[in-house]
Structures are given as structure tokens and as C-alpha cells.
């Protein structure tokens, strides 16, 4: 990045202006990466994994700063309020970038004008699960039971407005059924009650669902991607079972504050794309059933815009409100 310095000299003969160009090396110090979620979760883990590889490529450490709360809004606002000099970036997630504008009556940041998309890191489907001894063997069974007893079947989620919840709401709308939403403080808490029979079903992230599915405690009925997953090749897609509209991909990527210079956006995008070619990092993403991201800032921006339009409508139609 070039910085222009103006040196002005005044003399008897008049005014003389010189322009001196200084070439700054970026980055010249550690970069702060804000994660809008608590330490130990998937967003935090991925932030640290990607940050480590990118930091090595950039020659400066990337320090993770967790600012959790309010459905990701607190940390995302902190990214938006950061100085646009390339030393404050962060994790941009599905909920704060594409859902919360419709869910919350007021946000202290505008996800479409206060943040600059840099790079998509990953996106991955959810799995519709029931407990292993459930009488429901297919999506068809669930729909038939829900239609026979409206308002009786329940589905768990990790909280209002998250991908678990929105997947369930989208399923209700697509199938023309009425179910009870049971929000929990986390996806794992919801899955625990699913296994104990407190709720009937749940759409869960693959990385969280796989241990219970492989251990025979939960049964997978469908996956929310267009294609089947190589991790569970016998599990059909929602589209295969008659519900193509129930396509849900949870995603996250790198964003920066408004005003981040285009040359830094391009540099960070290039380094991020290179980081995603790291074999160990790719394996971590793929092993969780996710698709490795990449691409241009413009492509990430287009994804955010499309997802915000789609999920804003789902929130409105389902009349979802925050707790």
C-alpha cells in the first residue's frame, strides 16, 4: 500500500510542492482476527486454523479475539467498527451477515455497507436426524405424522434464528406442516434432548451430528445439500425426498471493516485462497462434511446478498422473533 506525504516549501519566489511516495510493507505488525463466537466452537476453531496458515504466509501472526454474544452481532459490530487499515479483520458468519438484519429490530451495524467481504472459507449442509429408536424412517414418515397431528411433533435447535431453527421453519413451510420449535442454548444441548426423547427431530451441523450417527445413537434421514455427502453416502438429500426448497448451507468467511482499501482486500483474498490449498486445513474442512470455499471477494459478496434476501423472507414468513 502506498502512502502519499506532502512536503510544502515556501520562499520569496512563491510556492513549491513536492510529493514524496513511501512504500509501506503490509503487514508490518500482527493482525487481529475477531471471532463473533465463543472459544471452543467451530467458528473459533476454524478462525484459528485459517489464521495460523494465513499468518505464516503473511509473515505476521494473526491473533484471534473472541467477542461472543447476541447471535454473533457483538463481534461482527466490532469488525465493522475496526480501523480499515488491514489490521482488523474477522469471521463473517451466516447469521450476522444474512439473517440478523431481518431477525433483530435494531442492529448497530449494517451487514451490507459496514463490512467488506474478503473470502468465503467454507459452506456445509445440515442433517435431519431422529433418535435411533424413532418410528420415523424417512422424511415421508415425519411429514405424515406431522399432518396427522398438527402441533405435536417438535424439533430442536441451538437457538432462535440459527441454521437449525431456520432449517426447521423452512421444512415446515415446504411440507405444509405445523411443528413445535424447541430452542436450546446450543446445538449439542438440543441433540442431547433428541437422544433422550425430549424432542422428535433436529437439523444439525454435520460436524456435530456425525459422532452420534456413527455411534448409532441418532438416525440420519436427510441432508440439506444438493448432492449426497461422501461422509454419509446412504443418506438421501431433502430434494430426493420431494423437498428441493429445503436446501440449507451454513457458511462462514473473512470480512473486514468498511473502507478497507481494495489493494488490501485483494492481498488478503489471495493469501486466503492460498491458505485454503493447505492440505491439512483442507482435510479439517472436508472431514466435517463441508465444502472448501475460495473465490473472489465479489463472489462472496454475491453469496451474502442472495442468502440475506432468501433468509430474510423465511424469517418474515415464519414470523420469527429473537428471544
N, C-alpha and C positions, 0 to 999 in steps of 0.2 A: 504494500500500500504506500502511495506517495503522499507526502505532506508538504504543502507549499508554505514558505515563510517569506514574508515581505519585509525587506530592509529599505527604509526610505532615508535618503540623504538630502539635506537642504544646504544650498550655497548661494553666493551672490549671483551666480548665473542662472539660478532657478531651481527646478525640482528634478531629481533623478531617482528613478525607481528601479530596483533590481529584484529579480525573482530568483531565489535560491531553492533548489529542489533537494530534499533529503529523503533517502530511501530507508524506510523503516522495515526491519525484519519482523515478520509475524510468523509465529508467536514469539514474543521476547520474554514471556513470563507464563506461569501456569494459567490454565483456563478453568473457569468454574462451570460445572455442568449441574444445573438444578433439576432434581428429580421430584415431581409433584406427589410422590407417594412414599410411604414409609420404608425404612431399611428392611431388607429381607424378602421383599416381594419381588414379583417378576420384573416390574419396571425398574426397580433398583438394581437387581442382578444384571439385567441387560444394559443398563446405563454404565455399570462398572466394567462389563465385558467389552462393550464398544469403546468406552472411554480409554481403557487400557491400550487397546490396539491403535486407536487414533492418536493417543498421546505419544506412543512410540514412533509413529510415522511423522508427527509434527515436531518431535524433539523437545516437547514440554509436557509435563504431567497434566492430566485432566482430573480435577478434584470434584468428586460428587458431593453435592449439598442437597440433602433431603429436606423438602418443605412440604409436608403432607397436610391434608385436610380439605374439607369442603368439596369432596369429589374431584380433587385434582386442581381446583380453582386457585388455591393459595400459592402453590408452586408455579403454576402457569402464569399467574399475575406477576410473580417475582421475575420470571423470564422476560415478560413483556416490559417490565419496568427497569430492566438492566440497561447498562450503558452500551450503546451499539458500536462497540469497538472490537468485537470478536472475542472478548474475554469472559463473556457471559452467554452461554447457550444452554440448552436443556432438552429434556424429553417431552415431546408433544404426543399426547395420548388421545385415543378415540373419544372418551367422554368430554374432557375440557375443550377439545377442538371441534367436535361435531355434534355434541348432544346438549351440553350445559347451557348454550345460548337459548335453547328452547325450554329447558327444564327450569332454570332459575329466573326469577323475575328481574334480578339485577346481577350483573357481573361487573367487577371492577376493571375488566379488560375486554377488548373486542378481539375475539379469536381470528377475525378476518382482516383486521387492519393494524393491530398492535403486535402481531407476530409475523416472522418471516420463515416460511417453510424452507428447510435445507435439504433433508434427505429422509426418505422412508426407510426404516430399518427392517421391519417385518410385518407380516399380517398372517393371521391364523384363524381357523374355524373353531366353532364350539361343537360339543357333542351333547345330544339329548340323551339323558340317562334315566333309568329307573332302578330300583333296588333289584338284586338278583332273583329274589323270590316273588317279584311282582307278577300279577296275572297278565300284564301288558307285554306282548311280544313284538309289537310293531307300532308305528305311528297310527296306523289304521285302528288298532285296538284302543289307543288313547283317545282318538277323536270320537270313536263310537261310544266309549264310556262317558266322555265329557258331554256329548249330546244327549245321552240318556239321563244324565243327572247334572244339569247346568249348575255351576257354582259349587260343586262338591269337590272336584279334583283340585289339587294345589301344586304349585311349582315354586321352588326355592330360588333365591338369587343372593348375590353378595351385596345387595343394596339397591335402592331406588335409582333408576336411570342408568345403571351399568349394562354391560352387554348381556349378562344373564337375564336381567329383567326385560330388556328390550327384545331379546330373542323370544321370550315367552309371550310378550304382548303382540309381537308380530305373528307368532304362531296362532294365537287366539283369533286374531283378525283374519288371517288367511284361511283357517279352518272353520270359522264361524262358530266358535265355542266360547264358553264363559268359564274361567277358572279363577282360583284364589291365588293371589300373589303373596308369597311369604318371604319378605326381605330379611336378610341376616346381616350381621356386621362384616362378614367376609364370605367368600365363596366356599372356603373349607368348612365353615360352620354350617352352611346350608347343606353341603354334601354329607356332613356327619348326620344331620337330622334325616336326610334322604335315606341313608343306610339303616337308620333305626326305625324307619317307617313313619316319621312325623309328617313328611310331605310325600307327594306321589311321583314327582319328576323334577328334573333340573337341566337347564342348558349350562354346561360348564366348559371352561377353557381346557384344551386338550392336555396341557402340561400338568394340570391339577387332576384331571379325570383318569389319566392312564394308569396310575398305580392301583386304584380301586377297581378299574375294569380288568386289568391283568390279574389282580388278586381274586377275582370272582365275587367281589362284594357288590358291584354295580353292573348293570347290563346296558350296553350302548345300543340305542335304537336308530339313531340317525346322526349325520354330520352336516354342518351348515355351509359347506363349501360346494362349488360346482362339481368338483371331482372327488372321488373317494380318496382317503388318505392312505399312503403306504404303511402307516403305523397300525391302521385298523382296516385292512382291505375288504373285510367281510361286512363292514358297516355301510349301509347304503346312504346316499345323500337325501336330504329333505326333498329335493327335486324328483328323485327317483320314486319317492313315495307320494308324489302328487302335489308338493308344495314348493314350487320353484321360487316363490317370493320370499321364502324363509331362508335367504342366503345372508349369513352374518359372518363378517371377518373382523376380528379385533386387531387393531394395528397401532403402531407407535413409530415415531421417527424423531428427527432432530429439528428443533426450531430455534430461532434467535429473536431478539427484540427488533421492533420497527426501526428502520434507519440503518440497519446493518449494511455496510457498503457491498454492492454487487460483487466486487472482486473477492471479498472475504467469503461471501456466500458460495461463490464458485470454488474457492480454495477448500473450504470445509466440505463441500459436496464431493469434490474429487477425492479428498482424503478419506471421507466416509465410505465412498464406493470402493476404494482400495481396501479399506479395513474389512468390508463385507466379503472380500475374497479370501480372507484369512481362514485357513482350513479348520482350525479349532473353533473359531467363532461361528462359522457356517454350521459346523456339527452341532453346536449348542442350540442354534435356532431350529435346525431341521429335526433334531432329536425330540423336540417338543411338539412336532407336528405343524410347525409354522413354515411359511414361505419366506425365503430371504428377500429383502427389499432391494433398494438401489434405485438408480434412475436420476432424473434431473430435479431441481427444485420446482420447476414448473409442473412436472408430473405429480409431485407430492401435493402441491397447491391444488391441482385439479381434483385429486382424490379427496382432500379435505372438503372442498366446496361441494362435491357430489354427495358425500356422506352427510354433511351438515343439512343439505336440502332433504335428503331421504329420511334421516332420523328425526329431524325437526317435525316432519309430518307425522311420523309414528307417535312421537310424544304428544302432539296436539290431538290426534285422532283418539289415542288411548286415554287422554286427559290425565297424563302422569304429572304429578307434582312432587317436589322434594319434601323430605321429612321436616 
